[in-house]
Amino acid sequence: MNSEFDVEKIAMKNISKACAWEIRHLDLLHDKLYSSFMDKLMVFVTKTADMGTVWIVAALIMMLVEPGFKEGYTLLIALLLAIMIGNVIIKNIVRRNRPFFHKEYKLLIKQPRDYSFPSGHTLSSFTAATVIFLTNPWCGIIAFIYASLIALSRLYLRVHFFTDVGVSLVLGIVLGTVVHYVFKTGIMDFLPMALGK
């Protein structure tokens, strides 16, 4: 009868070297940072980004604070695009399995049911942080720190690979920048005007 170690070795042999490298380094990262406090912190941080919650709240606050009404809309549209591009289009084209598909982990959060690449949490967070930074650099620095914590939480909780998070980070910055400058042209000014602002 195969031991748990033998089963794991067989499973790791059936994946690419790059994937095996990422799984080993996910374990190293987790073990290096592990503590009961980090478990609680990473679960809390990742849950605040479920469905983009923390960034939707930020957008609503921006919409309430003049002259941030327009910027709040920019953030909401950027988040919507991030979800469409990352979760709806890219995930279903690439169809990459998550780390726990290759190695059995005791997850601290509910097992995600969608694909791994890209990281939706990271993509939406860096998209949002970029829009906030380009609107208000001081608030943006805080947003980038929090977005980085969210990205770290996805790795610590071992629900994403490093490449999922790294590509999402870059894509989020690009997407946030593009949306911000498109809105700056005034092309979407009809949105706040449609609501009488």
DAQUIVEN-V432703 format. One record per helix or strand. SS is the DSSP state (H for helix, E for strand). FROM is the first residue (numbers start at 1). LEN is the number of residues. Records with the same first field share a line. If there is no record, write none. Layout:
SS->FROM-LEN, FROM-LEN
This chain:
H->4-10, 17-17, 36-13, 50-15, 69-26, 99-4, 120-16, 137-20, 162-23, 190-5
